[in-house]
Amino acid sequence: MKTTVRTYKDNGPYWEPTVMVYQAASLKDVLFHTRLAMEDLEHVISVWHDDQCVGLWEDDSEPEPDGEGGWDMPRGYYVLRRPGGPMAGHFNALANQCKGKG
């Protein structure tokens, strides 16, 4: 079984989204790549076994008003999503983004 960590980052209206794929030979590799992606503020981080997404984290943070008429973007606030959960359609759409099909 081949395990990979895939990330997706939306780069705005002018540039293509970034999709990265990292191979993981052990749990240590999965944790390393997941932590690195969270530090880089990737929008979606997913873990795949062969061609099946077994879970993903979605950055669910939202901009907050700064009190001066502008907006502050907080650090990443990641929510764990799993297949077959209450938002299965949303999960599938995020998994397809990580796969480069979204």
N, C-alpha and C positions, 0 to 999 in steps of 0.2 A: 504494500500500500504506500503510495506516494502522498506525503503531506506537504501542502503549500500554504503560505500566508499571502493573501492578495489585498492590495489597498487601492482605494479610489479617492481622488481629490478633484473637485470641481474648481477650475482655475478662472472662472468668470466668463463673461460673454465673448472675450477676444481670443482666448487660447483654448486649445483642446484640453479635455480632462486628462489627468495623469492616472494611469493604471500600472501598478507595479506587482511583480510576482517574485516571491522569495521561497526557496526550497527549505524545508525543515526536516532534519534527520532525527531530531529528538524533541522532547518537551522543552528543553532549555532553548533550542532554536526558535520554537513557536513563541515562547515568552519574550525572547530577545527581540524578534522582529515586531511583535505586537507592541511592546513598550516603545521601541524606536518610532513606530508609526504614530503612536499616541503623542509622543513628544514632538513629532513633526506636524501635528494637528491634521492628520489625514481625515477625510470625511467618513469613510467606511473602511473597516478592517475586517477581513473575513478569513476563516480557517477552512481549508478544503482537504478532504480525503479523496484522492483520485479526482473524479469529476463531480463530486457532490459537496456542497457547502454544508458544514455541520454546525456553524454558528458564526455570528458576526457582531461587531460593535459599531454603532452609529453615533457620530457626534451630534448630540441633541442640544447643544448650547445655542442660545439666541442672543442677539445684541441687546444691550441695556442702555437706557439713556444716561448720559454722563452729567446731566444737570446744567450744561452750558449750551444746549441745543444740538449736541452731537451724539454719537453712539460709541460705546465701548464694547468690544468683543471679548467676552470672558474666555478663560482657558477652556480647553475641551472638556465636555461633559458627556461621557460615553455611556450608552445604554446597550446592554447585551440583548441580542435578538436570536432566537433559535427557530429552526424549521418546525412547522406544525404549531406554532404559537398562535396567539390571538390575532396577530396581524400578518397572516401568511402571505397575502398578496404583496404587502409592503416588503416583507423579507425577500420574496422572490425578485422583486424589482431591484433591491439593493444588491443581491447576489449577482444578478445579471450585469449591473454596473461594474462590479469588481471583475467580472469575467470579460469585460470589454464589449458587451452586447447591449448596453443600456443607453 
